[in-house]
Amino acid sequence: MTLSSQDLRQSFLEYFSAHGHTSVPSAPLIPQADPTLLFTNAGMNQFKRVFLGEETRAYARAASIQKCMRAGGKHNDLENVGYTNRHHTFFEMLGNFSFGDYFKEDAIAFGWEYLTTVVSLPVERLWVTVYRDDDEAVNLWQHRMAVPSSRIIRLGEKDNFWQMGDTGPCGPCSEIHIDQGEALGCGRSTCGVGCDCDRYLEIWNLVFMQYDRDASGTLHPLPKPSIDTGMGLERLAAVHQGVTSNFDTDLFSPLLRAVGERTKATYGTDLGTDRSMRVIADHLRAMTFLIVDGILPSNEGRGYVLRRILRRASRYGRLLGCLEPFLYELTGCVVQNMKAAYPTLEQSASIVTEVVQREEDRFIGTLEQGTPILDRLVHEAKRQGRNMLDGETVFKLYDTYGFPVDLVEDAAREEQLMLDHEGYQRALTTQRERARKAAAFTTAEMKPYLTELKALASPTTFLGYDSYDGEGTVQAILKDEQLVQDCTQGEEIELVLEATPFYPEGGGQVGDQGVLLGPHGHMQIQTTAKNDLGYFLHRGTVLDGHLHVGDSVQAKVNRTTRMDAARNHTATHLLHAALRELLGPHVKQYGSLVAPNRLRFDFAHFKPLSSRDIDDIELMVNEQIRANTVVQTNVMGIQEAIDEGALAFFGDKYGTKVRVVGVGSFSKELCGGTHCTQTGEIGVFRIVSEGGISAGVRRIEALTGAGALRHTKQVDEHVRELAALLKVSPNDVIAKTQKTLATLKDMERELEQLKMKLVAKEQTDASIESRVIHGMQVQTQRVDGLTMPELRALSDRIRHTVPSGVLVIGSAKDGKVSLLVIVTKDLTHRIKAGDVAKSIATHVEGSGGGRPDMAQAGGSRPEGVERALLKVFEFVEEHGTSSSISQ
């Protein structure tokens, strides 16, 4: 019986569950608490700390089906997708794991039994590879599994030895391959297991983690050897379902059908079409899962990978004739096909659709901005007799407009031109070097005094979770980044205590303020910071007397500013939870500022918040405040915290123990900051602003407690002042303002009508030129002083003068040029307004485009208006006899 992909998932987990394994859900595609990875790319990622001995689990055997991404970073299959039968950006990895429990014998037995008994793969077609020195594995395969020695292949370290890094856990591995037949082979006499062709396909990799490699490269046996295995669901489905390509399995066939229906393309007709359809199908899965896991398109990091995947799919759609947004219509097919295995897809389906559509619209805008410039580059290269587009100029096109280089290459190829890759790479390298130097400039260097400090002092112990006051010994005094023994009145210094209640700036929260009282003097603390070595730096001024290394001081935190910061910090957690509840789980914190007087919260979201959104968020946060819920803090293992639903900030590095701050069932986050003891202490929460700070990132600024009340009072005062200006009561301000705005709008409309009448009256025959070309009336007119909206209004008044033909109106105002092109619909099969606009825009140093019947162009060279209008006649003369110049 042939199993579906969903049946294969279920059979895998059921088989290993029957053999004592705990089924562990897939981790997100964003690695949790592991800044070393761009994406989760293997099943073992979520168990990395267990393998390293940094944490333990409640189970010693596990099985999972892990969502994985290999697009960006060290593991990147993006460029191969569509060209091979088995490369993907998003894929699923089946894996079973042993943490010091069973080892080689059981791992080999489990793998063999599952493939041959449950999945029913033919034994005679299965081959295995082992590490060259792993006699134990060879013996197990040959005598326990009865695999003939002729089908057991020993390979070297490159193929059959796995390691997590240069040092640490590692060990030999054994891979199970299937012979897909000579038809898929390369035909070489040397073809065999390990060949790059598709005949011998690796299905499953069993890693025997039995050594610890030290810095010298020496291998030491681990006290508790472990097992880590990985098998791609897509490959397993292909070999089980009897197809030679992953794209022919039930994981992809519904998507390929949907792509074909939308693009009118037929899969299997030619290599180019097939490649485009495979890319789109693969990328649809990737973009859907990335967005569901909280990644939004941006210009850096994971968001940039998503943007690249989206735009690459869009580009291949254009090759199939889809010039308009279409990917967003197909994400629902991914949801439908995968929701049985991943129910959260259905919950986020509408968000995925909206994000993809917005990015497609943005990309089309990029193309519309960049295409006229690219057209000029191509035109100039051909005019000068060059066969290559300048690489540095192409890089500027990419850097300024985000115009994809692969589209530039396509356009160049169509015109028998090449791209100067060396020049492009030079410009790219130069920019990266500038960015690197800028980053290096802002990165703190290892200060010379730190080496001395390490020898003199131990890292500071924080006492501030339980107290505002504490006693500490002065370990070091820094003045102008030099270690000194004492300090006197008026000096600005940094002081290191062995223990302190002062919270150092971190996690978005500003450092504490307060005073230090010594036996011979005292110091005002303006802020507190913490360096990478764990020393708390109390920065401030000696107010009187003197302080000396070794003094015992009383440290007193300013309770008012600490409590105000705590209110804002707890409110930030409530805000984050409310955003995720109301907007969706894609909302992720990108940054924050928690100060005594305000809070700022940056988060991932793809569109501005409406007034209703803001009201709902405020309402939800204030409901939590009125509930006066106890704010609980617990210290636990990182994985335990994540398993309990605590939000970790991806990219941050956490220790084996973390602090979890929870507000009932509403909010739970990993956080080292200070908080209220109950939510009622926040008082009240008010959002004062919301806006975008970059693509896909929004910012909310808010106030709590007394600050929120002061803001409310200020708003009330403004309303009263406005009411006085309008001569109405505060309750009637909105109605009066609406009436006043309506009156102003009517007056503006009357003014515009008068202006158009005046223009029409003042226009002279000298400003109008009309010719008949190829039987078409072509009329141009120059009317300076008008904006584009005013040009469109004028065209409505005068287009009757050209009942059938081409009408172009040009205007210069304040150094800017506006050109409007109209082609009557009966002639758009012969001439297109967008083509005319693109052509004439070059004369005013601008760009243009639009619909076949109406288009516009803009520029910054008013002296070129006359030449642009004359160009209209030349363009129609040259192209007006053909059916179209662009398809």
CORTAPE-V432777 format. One record per backbone hydrogen bond with DSSP energy under -0.5 kcal/mol. NH is the residue of the N-H (numbers start at 1). CO is the residue of the C=O. If there is no record, write none. Layout:
((NH & CO) (NH & CO))
This chain:
((8 & 4) (9 & 5) (10 & 6) (11 & 7) (12 & 8) (13 & 9) (14 & 10) (15 & 11) (16 & 12) (17 & 13) (18 & 14) (19 & 15) (20 & 17) (21 & 16) (22 & 61) (24 & 22) (24 & 63) (31 & 29) (33 & 31) (34 & 31) (37 & 34) (40 & 29) (45 & 42) (46 & 43) (47 & 44) (48 & 45) (51 & 47) (52 & 48) (53 & 50) (54 & 49) (55 & 49) (62 & 97) (63 & 22) (64 & 95) (65 & 24) (66 & 64) (66 & 93) (68 & 91) (69 & 40) (70 & 89) (76 & 74) (77 & 70) (80 & 77) (81 & 77) (81 & 78) (83 & 80) (84 & 80) (91 & 68) (93 & 66) (94 & 92) (94 & 231) (95 & 64) (97 & 62) (98 & 227) (99 & 60) (100 & 98) (107 & 103) (108 & 104) (109 & 105) (110 & 106) (111 & 107) (112 & 108) (113 & 109) (114 & 110) (115 & 111) (116 & 112) (117 & 113) (118 & 113) (119 & 114) (121 & 115) (125 & 122) (126 & 123) (127 & 177) (128 & 151) (129 & 175) (130 & 153) (132 & 155) (134 & 131) (135 & 133) (138 & 134) (139 & 135) (140 & 136) (141 & 137) (142 & 138) (143 & 139) (144 & 139) (144 & 140) (145 & 140) (147 & 141) (148 & 146) (151 & 148) (152 & 149) (153 & 128) (153 & 151) (155 & 130) (159 & 156) (160 & 156) (161 & 157) (162 & 171) (164 & 169) (168 & 213) (170 & 211) (171 & 162) (173 & 160) (174 & 206) (175 & 129) (176 & 204) (177 & 127) (177 & 175) (178 & 201) (179 & 125) (180 & 178) (180 & 199) (184 & 181) (185 & 182) (191 & 188) (195 & 192) (198 & 184) (199 & 184) (201 & 178) (201 & 199) (202 & 200) (203 & 176) (204 & 176) (205 & 230) (206 & 174) (206 & 204) (207 & 205) (207 & 228) (208 & 172) (208 & 206) (209 & 207) (209 & 226) (210 & 170) (210 & 208) (211 & 170) (212 & 220) (213 & 168) (214 & 218) (217 & 214) (220 & 212) (222 & 210) (226 & 209) (227 & 98) (228 & 207) (229 & 96) (230 & 205) (231 & 94) (232 & 203) (233 & 92) (236 & 232) (237 & 233) (238 & 234) (239 & 235) (240 & 236) (241 & 237) (243 & 238) (246 & 85) (248 & 245) (249 & 246) (252 & 249) (253 & 249) (256 & 252) (257 & 253) (258 & 254) (259 & 255) (260 & 256) (261 & 257) (262 & 258) (263 & 259) (264 & 260) (265 & 260) (267 & 265) (269 & 266) (274 & 270) (275 & 271) (276 & 272) (277 & 273) (278 & 274) (279 & 275) (280 & 276) (281 & 277) (282 & 278) (283 & 279) (284 & 280) (285 & 281) (286 & 282) (287 & 283) (288 & 284) (289 & 285) (290 & 286) (291 & 287) (292 & 288) (293 & 289) (294 & 291) (295 & 290) (298 & 303) (303 & 300) (304 & 300) (305 & 301) (306 & 302) (307 & 303) (308 & 304) (309 & 305) (310 & 306) (311 & 307) (312 & 308) (313 & 309) (314 & 310) (315 & 311) (316 & 312) (317 & 313) (318 & 314) (319 & 315) (320 & 316) (320 & 317) (321 & 318) (322 & 317) (323 & 321) (329 & 326) (330 & 327) (331 & 327) (333 & 330) (334 & 330) (335 & 331) (336 & 332) (337 & 333) (338 & 334) (339 & 335) (341 & 338) (342 & 338) (345 & 342) (346 & 343) (347 & 343) (348 & 344) (349 & 346) (352 & 348) (353 & 349) (354 & 350) (355 & 351) (356 & 352) (357 & 353) (358 & 354) (359 & 355) (360 & 356) (361 & 357) (362 & 358) (363 & 359) (364 & 360) (365 & 361) (366 & 362) (367 & 363) (368 & 364) (369 & 365) (370 & 366) (371 & 367) (372 & 368) (373 & 369) (374 & 370) (375 & 371) (376 & 372) (377 & 373) (378 & 374) (379 & 375) (380 & 376) (381 & 377) (382 & 378) (383 & 379) (384 & 380) (385 & 382) (386 & 381) (389 & 418) (394 & 390) (395 & 391) (396 & 392) (397 & 393) (398 & 394) (399 & 395) (400 & 396) (401 & 397) (402 & 398) (403 & 397) (408 & 404) (409 & 405) (410 & 406) (411 & 407) (412 & 408) (413 & 409) (414 & 410) (415 & 411) (415 & 412) (416 & 413) (417 & 412) (418 & 387) (420 & 389) (421 & 419) (424 & 420) (425 & 421) (426 & 422) (427 & 423) (428 & 424) (429 & 425) (430 & 426) (431 & 427) (432 & 428) (433 & 429) (434 & 430) (435 & 431) (436 & 432) (437 & 433) (438 & 434) (439 & 435) (440 & 436) (441 & 437) (442 & 438) (443 & 439) (447 & 445) (450 & 447) (451 & 447) (451 & 448) (452 & 448) (453 & 449) (454 & 450) (455 & 451) (456 & 452) (457 & 453) (460 & 534) (461 & 498) (463 & 500) (464 & 500) (466 & 463) (467 & 463) (470 & 555) (472 & 553) (474 & 551) (475 & 473) (475 & 496) (476 & 496) (477 & 484) (478 & 494) (479 & 482) (482 & 479) (484 & 477) (487 & 547) (489 & 545) (490 & 542) (491 & 488) (493 & 491) (493 & 540) (494 & 478) (495 & 538) (496 & 476) (497 & 495) (498 & 473) (500 & 461) (505 & 528) (506 & 509) (509 & 506) (510 & 594) (512 & 503) (514 & 525) (515 & 556) (516 & 523) (517 & 554) (518 & 516) (518 & 521) (522 & 544) (523 & 516) (524 & 541) (525 & 514) (525 & 523) (526 & 524) (526 & 539) (527 & 539) (529 & 537) (531 & 535) (534 & 531) (537 & 529) (537 & 535) (538 & 495) (538 & 536) (539 & 527) (539 & 537) (540 & 493) (541 & 524) (542 & 491) (543 & 522) (543 & 541) (544 & 522) (546 & 520) (547 & 487) (549 & 485) (550 & 474) (551 & 548) (553 & 472) (553 & 551) (554 & 517) (555 & 470) (555 & 553) (556 & 515) (556 & 554) (557 & 468) (557 & 555) (558 & 513) (559 & 557) (562 & 558) (563 & 559) (564 & 560) (565 & 561) (566 & 562) (567 & 563) (568 & 564) (569 & 565) (570 & 566) (571 & 567) (572 & 568) (573 & 569) (574 & 570) (575 & 571) (576 & 572) (577 & 573) (578 & 574) (579 & 575) (580 & 576) (581 & 577) (582 & 578) (583 & 579) (584 & 579) (584 & 580) (587 & 584) (590 & 602) (591 & 602) (593 & 600) (594 & 508) (595 & 593) (595 & 598) (599 & 702) (600 & 593) (601 & 700) (602 & 591) (603 & 698) (604 & 588) (605 & 603) (605 & 696) (614 & 610) (615 & 611) (616 & 612) (617 & 613) (618 & 614) (619 & 615) (620 & 616) (621 & 617) (622 & 618) (623 & 619) (624 & 620) (625 & 621) (626 & 622) (627 & 623) (628 & 625) (629 & 624) (631 & 677) (632 & 630) (632 & 662) (634 & 660) (636 & 658) (638 & 656) (641 & 637) (642 & 638) (643 & 639) (644 & 640) (645 & 642) (646 & 641) (647 & 668) (650 & 648) (652 & 649) (654 & 652) (658 & 636) (660 & 634) (660 & 658) (661 & 659) (661 & 669) (662 & 632) (662 & 660) (663 & 667) (664 & 630) (664 & 662) (666 & 663) (667 & 663) (669 & 661) (670 & 647) (671 & 659) (671 & 669) (676 & 566) (679 & 629) (681 & 678) (682 & 679) (683 & 680) (684 & 682) (686 & 703) (688 & 701) (689 & 701) (691 & 699) (693 & 697) (694 & 697) (697 & 694) (698 & 603) (699 & 691) (700 & 601) (701 & 689) (702 & 599) (703 & 686) (705 & 682) (705 & 684) (707 & 704) (708 & 704) (709 & 705) (710 & 706) (711 & 707) (712 & 708) (713 & 709) (714 & 710) (715 & 711) (716 & 712) (717 & 713) (718 & 714) (719 & 715) (720 & 716) (721 & 717) (722 & 718) (723 & 719) (724 & 720) (725 & 721) (726 & 722) (727 & 723) (728 & 723) (732 & 729) (733 & 730) (736 & 732) (737 & 733) (738 & 734) (739 & 735) (740 & 736) (741 & 737) (742 & 738) (743 & 739) (744 & 740) (745 & 741) (746 & 742) (747 & 743) (748 & 744) (749 & 745) (750 & 746) (751 & 747) (752 & 748) (753 & 749) (754 & 750) (755 & 751) (756 & 752) (757 & 753) (758 & 754) (759 & 755) (760 & 756) (761 & 757) (762 & 758) (763 & 759) (767 & 764) (768 & 765) (769 & 780) (771 & 778) (773 & 771) (773 & 776) (776 & 773) (777 & 804) (778 & 771) (779 & 806) (780 & 769) (781 & 808) (782 & 767) (783 & 781) (783 & 810) (785 & 812) (786 & 783) (791 & 787) (792 & 788) (793 & 789) (794 & 790) (795 & 791) (796 & 792) (797 & 793) (797 & 794) (798 & 794) (799 & 795) (801 & 798) (802 & 799) (806 & 777) (807 & 822) (808 & 779) (809 & 820) (810 & 781) (811 & 818) (813 & 816) (816 & 813) (817 & 859) (818 & 811) (819 & 857) (820 & 809) (821 & 855) (822 & 807) (823 & 853) (824 & 805) (827 & 824) (828 & 825) (830 & 827) (831 & 827) (833 & 852) (834 & 851) (836 & 832) (837 & 833) (838 & 834) (839 & 835) (840 & 836) (841 & 837) (842 & 838) (842 & 839) (843 & 840) (844 & 841) (845 & 842) (846 & 841) (847 & 858) (849 & 856) (851 & 854) (855 & 821) (856 & 849) (857 & 819) (858 & 847) (859 & 817) (860 & 844) (861 & 844) (864 & 861) (865 & 862) (868 & 864) (869 & 865) (870 & 866) (871 & 867) (872 & 868) (872 & 869) (873 & 869) (873 & 870) (874 & 870) (875 & 871) (876 & 872) (877 & 873) (878 & 874) (879 & 875) (880 & 876) (882 & 879))
